[in-house]
Amino acid sequence: MSTSDKLYAGNTSATTGHAPAQTSAGEGVLPALEREVKPFKIRDVEINPPLVLSPMAGVTDVAFRCLLKRRGGIGLTVSEFISVEGLTRNNPKSLRQMRFHEFERPYAVQIFGGRPERMRMAAEMAEQVGADILDINCGCPAPKVVKHGGGSGLLRDLSRLETILKDIKRAITIPLTIKIRAGYYDNNINAVETAKLAEACGVEHIALHGRTKEQGYKGRANWDLVRQIKETVKIPVSGSGDVTTVAEAFARWNETNCDGVLIGRGAMANPWIFRQIEDALHHRAPYEPTLEDKRAVLLEYFDLLRADMPEFAAIGRMKQLAGQFTRGLAGGSRFRQVIYHSHEVTEILDRIEEYFETVAAGRFYVGEGTETTEEDAPVLDSCEAA
Ligand SMILES: Cc1cc2nc3c(=O)[nH]c(=O)nc-3n(C[C@H](O)[C@H](O)[C@H](O)COP(=O)(O)O)c2cc1C
């Protein structure tokens, strides 16, 4: 049996006789999978397990992807979105954004832009660096991206999108995929139409984040559109939006019949989310990270960052993950405040040790130094953050 024939299937309790598992992801008892969920292929690239680390500008750089990939359960990694204007002018930042580790494969480079010629050139560059897949961003709502016709701007100019897709398709040999939103305007949901057009242009996978550009990140993602696209096209379809637990992933697979599930923000709060879902797909109890795992993951991330960028930048990124990661942990709010006001590497390392030692000893973390009144981590919810 080829790996793509291998099934992750069925109702957990019915097929194993075990009681449904409890998970650390906060949802209590797992729902049953009502259908077969299995690895899928984007042409000959196997996505196994069918779980994608969703691209997040300013977050999913090579250090973050490496950290998450090491935790397991990720079937496809994707770069941050990369400007074709920067890439094709050999902007060092854009070139750095394409870097990846071999063990990340399969790996997709995602590009954004509005000019067909630049898009084609950048797609060729992504193929040359060895990406397995070239993905086009048709979802970013940031004004600076949209005003040049890129990101979600392509959803209100489908003829331009068609030109771009056809030009790129002629220029590269690796599979071409797109990530779209529900539509540009709230009153013109055109995701199904966009998906049909993309398939006709030779696109080989569609990922939908079911919010419109106008909506930004408000409300809930519309997964029924994922179901509608899946019913309409023959190529694989994946969904994105608001999945933070094993139960939510299972429910979305049940409801939509989609092939893959993308997880973005949920992976910042819980780097083990992919592994937990993979465990549940294999009828294993989802992995429960220990306090030591949580301490280690923060320190490992800091090491990865410091090996890859100047110290001040690494500290900034570290604060970002610490902010998301410690939501809901005992004393986490105080820990975040203390970390935000740390400016030296040693200070951050000391505070991490201090926090985890305090929690391990069963005491409540009150931290040292600052008397800030800052309440919580900033909400990180857009490609505009990049
Ligand atoms: C900080 C941030 C940056 C993002 N950057 C990108 C991006 O570069 N490319 C992209 O296709 N989507 C981007 N997104 C959208 C996510 O990939 C995802 O579709 C969206 O956040 C909904 O999924 P989630 O609820 O699992 O986060 C970004 C989202 C966030 C929060």
The ligand as a Tripos MOL2 file, in Angstrom:
@<TRIPOS>MOLECULE
LIG
   31    33     1     0     0
SMALL
NO_CHARGES

@<TRIPOS>ATOM
      1 C1          0.2060   37.4370   11.8830 C.3       1 LIG1
      2 C2         -0.4290   36.7910   10.6770 C.ar      1 LIG1
      3 C3          0.2150   36.8300    9.4560 C.ar      1 LIG1
      4 C4         -0.3610   36.2060    8.3340 C.ar      1 LIG1
      5 N1          0.3400   36.1880    7.1610 N.ar      1 LIG1
      6 C5         -0.1270   35.4560    6.1110 C.ar      1 LIG1
      7 C6          0.6580   35.2880    4.9470 C.ar      1 LIG1
      8 O1          1.7910   35.7580    4.8390 O.2       1 LIG1
      9 N2          0.1220   34.5490    3.9270 N.ar      1 LIG1
     10 C7         -1.1220   33.9930    4.0010 C.ar      1 LIG1
     11 O2         -1.5600   33.3370    3.0570 O.2       1 LIG1
     12 N3         -1.8780   34.1280    5.1090 N.ar      1 LIG1
     13 C8         -1.4080   34.8360    6.1510 C.ar      1 LIG1
     14 N4         -2.1350   34.9060    7.3060 N.ar      1 LIG1
     15 C9         -3.4170   34.1820    7.3860 C.3       1 LIG1
     16 C10        -3.2080   32.7840    8.0000 C.3       1 LIG1
     17 O3         -2.4110   31.9500    7.1940 O.3       1 LIG1
     18 C11        -4.5650   32.0820    8.2230 C.3       1 LIG1
     19 O4         -5.1980   31.8560    7.0020 O.3       1 LIG1
     20 C12        -5.4880   32.8780    9.1340 C.3       1 LIG1
     21 O5         -4.7920   33.4090   10.2430 O.3       1 LIG1
     22 C13        -6.6600   32.0370    9.6510 C.3       1 LIG1
     23 O6         -6.1800   30.8560   10.2300 O.3       1 LIG1
     24 P1         -5.9030   30.6700   11.8330 P.3       1 LIG1
     25 O7         -7.1810   31.0080   12.5380 O.co2     1 LIG1
     26 O8         -5.4990   29.2310   11.9320 O.co2     1 LIG1
     27 O9         -4.7930   31.6150   12.1970 O.co2     1 LIG1
     28 C14        -1.6080   35.5540    8.4200 C.ar      1 LIG1
     29 C15        -2.2520   35.5360    9.6550 C.ar      1 LIG1
     30 C16        -1.6770   36.1270   10.7730 C.ar      1 LIG1
     31 C17        -2.3760   36.0290   12.0850 C.3       1 LIG1
@<TRIPOS>BOND
     1     1     2 1
     2     2     3 ar
     3     2    30 ar
     4     3     4 ar
     5     4     5 ar
     6     4    28 ar
     7     5     6 ar
     8     6     7 ar
     9     6    13 1
    10     7     8 2
    11     7     9 ar
    12     9    10 ar
    13    10    11 2
    14    10    12 ar
    15    12    13 ar
    16    13    14 ar
    17    14    15 1
    18    14    28 ar
    19    15    16 1
    20    16    17 1
    21    16    18 1
    22    18    19 1
    23    18    20 1
    24    20    21 1
    25    20    22 1
    26    22    23 1
    27    23    24 1
    28    24    25 2
    29    24    26 1
    30    24    27 1
    31    28    29 ar
    32    29    30 ar
    33    30    31 1
@<TRIPOS>SUBSTRUCTURE
     1 LIG1         1 GROUP 0 **** ****
